[in-house]
Amino acid sequence: MIRAIHAMFEATKEGNWLLGTSNAQKASIERGLKDMEIGNTIPHEEMEKIYSKWLIKNMVGRGKVDLFSHY
């Protein structure tokens, strides 16, 4: 995963980040774009609520994340 992110970052510097992606990643991007076109999306605010509940349930209680460490 880190290698894939690094490859995309390096390709971005060269002007075409898509060159650093695998066929599976390209297919996933295409599916996401099609979902956007037909309105099959979840609003950002709703995802924030879902993710924050998951984060609190799965990470904070296990000492993996301190939600207030940056304050």
PAVEXVEX-525196 format. One record per residue (C-alpha): residue number from 1; x, z, y. Coordinates in Angstrom, 2 decimals. Example, Ala and Ser with C-alpha at 12.3 -4.5 7.8 and 13.67 -1.06 7.14 Angstrom:
<rs>
R,1,12.30,7.80,-4.50
R,2,13.67,7.14,-1.06
</rs>
This chain:
<rs>
R,1,0.00,0.00,0.00
R,2,2.77,0.91,2.43
R,3,4.53,-2.36,1.66
R,4,1.34,-4.30,2.37
R,5,0.87,-2.54,5.71
R,6,4.51,-3.14,6.59
R,7,4.21,-6.84,5.67
R,8,1.13,-7.19,7.91
R,9,2.95,-5.41,10.74
R,10,5.97,-7.70,10.43
R,11,3.75,-10.81,10.27
R,12,1.91,-9.62,13.39
R,13,5.18,-9.56,15.31
R,14,5.66,-13.18,14.28
R,15,2.14,-14.09,15.41
R,16,0.25,-14.49,12.12
R,17,-0.62,-11.21,10.39
R,18,-2.67,-13.07,7.77
R,19,0.52,-14.39,6.18
R,20,1.35,-10.87,5.00
R,21,-1.90,-10.34,3.12
R,22,-2.68,-10.86,-0.55
R,23,-5.50,-13.06,-1.81
R,24,-7.52,-9.95,-2.66
R,25,-7.06,-8.62,0.89
R,26,-8.07,-11.99,2.36
R,27,-11.19,-12.03,0.15
R,28,-12.05,-8.50,1.30
R,29,-11.68,-9.54,4.94
R,30,-13.94,-12.54,4.33
R,31,-16.59,-10.31,2.69
R,32,-16.44,-7.98,5.67
R,33,-16.86,-10.84,8.14
R,34,-19.85,-12.17,6.19
R,35,-21.39,-8.68,6.16
R,36,-20.96,-8.53,9.94
R,37,-22.64,-11.91,10.38
R,38,-25.76,-10.79,8.50
R,39,-25.84,-7.35,10.07
R,40,-24.90,-5.50,6.90
R,41,-22.91,-2.83,8.74
R,42,-23.02,0.88,9.46
R,43,-22.72,2.06,13.10
R,44,-19.44,3.77,13.98
R,45,-21.20,6.97,15.00
R,46,-22.87,7.23,11.58
R,47,-19.56,6.71,9.79
R,48,-17.95,9.42,11.92
R,49,-20.62,11.86,10.76
R,50,-20.23,10.87,7.10
R,51,-16.45,10.93,7.19
R,52,-16.21,14.24,9.02
R,53,-18.45,15.89,6.40
R,54,-16.30,14.44,3.62
R,55,-13.08,15.49,5.34
R,56,-14.24,19.05,5.82
R,57,-15.53,19.28,2.24
R,58,-12.54,17.68,0.51
R,59,-9.49,18.35,2.63
R,60,-9.75,21.36,4.91
R,61,-10.77,23.86,2.25
R,62,-7.77,22.89,0.14
R,63,-5.26,23.50,2.91
R,64,-4.44,19.80,3.20
R,65,-5.73,19.33,6.73
R,66,-6.01,21.58,9.73
R,67,-8.65,19.99,11.96
R,68,-7.48,22.03,14.93
R,69,-3.72,21.70,14.54
R,70,-3.44,19.33,17.50
R,71,-5.02,21.78,19.98
</rs>
